[in-house]
Amino acid sequence: MDSSRPTSLPDWLPPSIRELAQDPSLEILDPDNPERFQHTREILKRLIFDQRMQGVWKIICAPPPFVDEEFSDLRLSQQGRAAQKFFMSALFSSQLGAPTRRQIEEENANLRNVIENLVQYVTTLTDLGHEKEARLLTKVASQLENSIGESKAAFGASGKIIKFPWLIERERGDPTLRAFVGSMWQTTMSCFGTPLYGQIAVVANVVFHRDDVSREQVREMLREHTMRTTERSLMR
């Protein structure tokens, strides 16, 4: 772990996020792009140490009610994986901007380079007997592969956006923030079945180092996206 990062993690970090925070692979995601490398590390530190995240994890990792004891461990494990996906989405969604087809292709090419680097690290770590670290890097590479697959599926053959609400069709306001909010909405709906507007607002403030994004603003940003998604569902 980078020496500039405090050695002790906050007590309020849930176990699943603590595991990610201690993952050394998060420090080497894009070493060939110094600007992005530094940007990612700064966001990573804020997501781990910003006090505002405590409330987010309390909501996301709250003990599930009315779960039979024999299924509680399984439910908590699933909840932990969902929290990790939420964390990784927040880390990477900050770099989405307002993507077009060309920008998505460029982003996927960059992610592909990262994946190739990770695969090389996995081989090296495995050869050195560090199987645990190799598995963690493999997990990150798999998540990036999924991200590439999702972005490719967002465009139809005609080039028209057909799914994934984080792809912005009309630029209004801060396009980077809107893209981030749309991506986090997709993640929360997939993982938790609810938009979690308030938690998205908090994470947006943490990631972009600000304090003016409100729950109401997030709802308004997503209004067009959710209407578009509903219309497409009705057309199926």
CORVENNOR-V241137 format. One record per residue. N is the residue number from 1. OMEGA is omega in radians with two decimals (NA if undefined). Layout:
n->{N/N}
omega->{OMEGA/OMEGA}
This chain:
n->{1/2/3/4/5/6/7/8/9/10/11/12/13/14/15/16/17/18/19/20/21/22/23/24/25/26/27/28/29/30/31/32/33/34/35/36/37/38/39/40/41/42/43/44/45/46/47/48/49/50/51/52/53/54/55/56/57/58/59/60/61/62/63/64/65/66/67/68/69/70/71/72/73/74/75/76/77/78/79/80/81/82/83/84/85/86/87/88/89/90/91/92/93/94/95/96/97/98/99/100/101/102/103/104/105/106/107/108/109/110/111/112/113/114/115/116/117/118/119/120/121/122/123/124/125/126/127/128/129/130/131/132/133/134/135/136/137/138/139/140/141/142/143/144/145/146/147/148/149/150/151/152/153/154/155/156/157/158/159/160/161/162/163/164/165/166/167/168/169/170/171/172/173/174/175/176/177/178/179/180/181/182/183/184/185/186/187/188/189/190/191/192/193/194/195/196/197/198/199/200/201/202/203/204/205/206/207/208/209/210/211/212/213/214/215/216/217/218/219/220/221/222/223/224/225/226/227/228/229/230/231/232/233/234/235/236}
omega->{-3.04/-3.07/3.13/3.10/3.09/-3.06/-3.12/3.14/3.13/3.13/-3.05/3.09/3.08/-3.07/-3.09/3.12/3.06/3.11/3.11/-3.11/-3.14/-3.12/-3.10/-3.11/-3.14/3.12/-3.01/-3.04/-3.09/-3.04/-3.10/3.10/-3.01/-3.10/3.13/3.11/-3.14/3.13/-3.13/-3.13/3.14/3.11/3.11/-3.14/3.14/3.13/-3.12/-2.94/-3.11/-3.07/-3.12/-3.14/-3.13/3.13/3.11/-3.11/3.09/3.13/-3.04/-3.07/3.11/3.12/-3.12/-3.13/2.98/3.08/3.11/-3.07/-3.09/3.12/-3.02/-3.13/3.11/-3.12/3.13/3.09/3.10/3.13/3.11/3.12/3.09/3.11/3.11/3.11/3.09/3.14/-3.11/3.10/3.11/-3.11/-3.03/-3.09/3.12/-3.10/-3.08/-3.04/3.08/-2.91/2.94/3.10/-3.13/-3.13/3.12/3.12/3.11/3.13/3.12/3.09/3.09/3.11/3.11/3.08/3.11/-3.14/3.13/3.08/3.14/3.12/3.10/3.10/3.13/3.14/-3.13/-3.13/3.12/3.12/-3.13/3.10/3.14/-3.05/-3.11/3.13/3.11/3.12/3.12/3.11/3.10/3.12/3.12/3.12/3.12/3.12/3.11/3.07/3.11/3.13/3.11/-3.14/3.14/-3.10/3.10/-3.11/-3.06/-3.13/3.03/-3.11/-3.12/-3.09/3.13/3.09/-3.10/3.12/-3.13/-3.00/3.14/3.07/-2.99/3.13/3.12/-3.09/3.06/-3.11/-3.12/-3.07/3.13/3.11/-3.14/3.11/3.12/-3.12/3.13/3.12/3.13/3.05/3.13/-3.13/-3.11/3.12/-3.13/-3.04/-2.97/3.12/-3.14/-3.02/3.12/-3.09/-3.11/3.14/3.08/3.13/3.14/-3.11/3.08/3.10/-3.14/-3.06/-3.07/3.02/-3.13/-3.12/-3.03/3.11/-3.09/3.08/-3.13/3.10/3.12/3.12/-3.12/3.11/-3.05/-3.06/3.13/-3.12/-3.09/3.08/-3.14/3.14/3.12/-3.14/-3.14/3.11/-3.13/-3.12/-3.08/NA}
